[in-house]
Structure formats: structure tokens, C-alpha cells
Amino acid sequence: MNLKVKLFQPFSEIVGRGEITVTLERGNLGALLNRLCSDHPKMRDQVFDKAGNVRDHLNIFINQVPVTSDKEMTAALRDGDEIMLMVAVAGG
């Protein structure tokens, strides 16, 4: 399956572009994140904490719908799905 992955800072800088296509034989969001971190090792510390959990400040969207639970990490992805990764912005 081919997945369109839209990347915002700092991921777009690490990868060198703001949008990539990732091909997976099959899988879920967790498999995709692991594949991205395998292909681009500098992403790992931005995506996962030391315990291997997805960082709280990482916003993930599948087909423009926010991922809001760990259960969605294991839901199957489908060919053509669009995944967006962006770090939450905070400040005051």
C-alpha cells in the first residue's frame, strides 16, 4: 500500500521535504512510525520517548482526523491514506 505522509517542522527538515510517499506491504500507524524512524533515524527522538511511547506533543492525523488514543495506533491503514505529523505549538 502507498501512504502519503505530510511532514511539518522539524520532520520536514529531517527528511528534506514536506511530503513523502511510504510503501508498506501492510500495517498500522505504529508500523508506519517505526518505518519512518528506521528510514530517518533523527526522527526517533522527536516521535518516541525513552520508553518507546509516542510523545504527547506529537499530533498525528489520518485522513485529516486526529489520532486521539493508543488504540488507533494499531488500526489498519489503507492504500492511499494520508498521514500528517506535526509537533504541537505552545507558548505564551
URJOSUL-V5043 format. One record per pair of residues at least 12 apart in sequence whose C-alpha atoms are under 6 Angstrom apart, sorted by sequence separation. I is the first residue (numbers start at 1). GAP is how many residues later the second one is. D is the distance in whole Angstrom. If there is no record, write none. Layout:
i = <I,I>
gap = <GAP,GAP>
d = <D,D>
This chain:
i = <6,7,6,5,5,5,4,3,3,63,2,62,2,62,1,61,1,61,1,60,60,59,59,58,59,58,57,57,30,29,28,28,28,27,28,2,3,5,1,2,3,4,5,6,7,8,3,5>
gap = <12,12,13,14,15,16,17,18,19,19,20,20,21,21,22,22,23,23,24,24,25,26,27,28,28,29,30,31,43,44,46,47,48,49,49,77,77,77,78,78,78,78,78,78,78,78,79,79>
d = <6,6,4,6,5,6,5,6,5,5,6,6,5,5,6,6,5,5,6,6,5,6,5,6,6,5,6,5,5,5,5,6,4,6,5,5,5,6,4,6,5,5,5,5,5,5,6,6>
